C-alpha cells in the first residue's frame, strides 16, 4: 500500500540551521511581545502598541522561517 502523502524533500543542513535560527529569533520576539502585554510590572511601562508590535514582528519572522524556500533560509544558517 502506498502512503497517502509523498515524503518531504530532503532539506539541506544550512537551510535547516537557518530555519532553526529564524524560529529562535521569532519565538523570542513573540514571547517578548506577550510578556510585555501580560506581565503587570512590564505592562505598566510599555505602551500597548509596542507589545503588539513585538508579537507581530515575531509572528512574521516565524512565518518567514516556516514558509520560505530553502534558498532564502539558507542565508541565515552558518
PLY file of the C-alpha trace (Angstrom):
ply
format ascii 1.0
element vertex 78
property float x
property float y
property float z
element edge 77
property int vertex1
property int vertex2
end_header
0.00 0.00 0.00
1.37 3.43 -0.91
1.42 6.27 1.63
-1.25 8.95 1.34
1.27 11.79 1.31
4.58 11.90 -0.52
7.75 12.00 1.52
9.01 15.53 2.25
12.01 16.59 0.18
15.43 16.28 1.76
16.47 19.55 3.36
19.96 21.00 3.26
21.82 21.29 6.58
22.41 25.04 6.10
18.73 25.60 5.36
17.75 23.60 8.45
20.11 25.66 10.63
18.71 28.83 9.09
15.16 27.74 9.89
16.18 26.97 13.48
17.78 30.41 13.80
14.63 32.11 12.47
12.43 30.01 14.78
14.56 31.02 17.75
14.55 34.71 16.84
10.84 34.77 16.02
9.97 32.89 19.18
11.98 35.36 21.22
10.15 38.38 19.76
6.74 36.71 20.10
7.41 35.78 23.73
8.71 39.29 24.43
5.55 40.82 22.98
3.33 38.53 25.03
5.35 39.18 28.19
5.22 42.95 27.68
1.45 42.80 27.46
0.70 40.20 30.15
3.21 40.78 32.96
1.73 43.56 35.15
5.07 45.16 36.01
6.08 45.42 32.35
2.59 46.33 31.14
2.51 49.50 33.25
5.58 50.93 31.49
5.08 49.56 27.97
2.57 51.02 25.52
0.13 48.53 24.09
1.29 49.20 20.52
4.88 48.29 21.37
3.88 44.95 22.88
1.66 44.07 19.93
4.34 45.24 17.52
6.89 42.89 19.10
4.46 40.00 18.87
3.71 40.87 15.23
7.41 41.01 14.35
7.87 37.62 15.99
4.96 36.16 14.03
6.35 37.49 10.75
9.81 36.06 11.46
8.27 32.70 12.36
6.25 32.73 9.13
9.36 33.53 7.08
11.18 30.65 8.74
8.31 28.27 8.07
7.16 29.14 4.57
10.27 30.49 2.81
12.11 28.39 0.25
15.43 26.79 1.16
17.48 29.21 -0.94
16.24 32.17 1.13
16.51 30.47 4.52
19.99 29.17 3.66
21.38 32.70 4.17
20.50 32.59 7.88
22.32 29.30 8.53
26.06 29.29 9.07
0 1
1 2
2 3
3 4
4 5
5 6
6 7
7 8
8 9
9 10
10 11
11 12
12 13
13 14
14 15
15 16
16 17
17 18
18 19
19 20
20 21
21 22
22 23
23 24
24 25
25 26
26 27
27 28
28 29
29 30
30 31
31 32
32 33
33 34
34 35
35 36
36 37
37 38
38 39
39 40
40 41
41 42
42 43
43 44
44 45
45 46
46 47
47 48
48 49
49 50
50 51
51 52
52 53
53 54
54 55
55 56
56 57
57 58
58 59
59 60
60 61
61 62
62 63
63 64
64 65
65 66
66 67
67 68
68 69
69 70
70 71
71 72
72 73
73 74
74 75
75 76
76 77
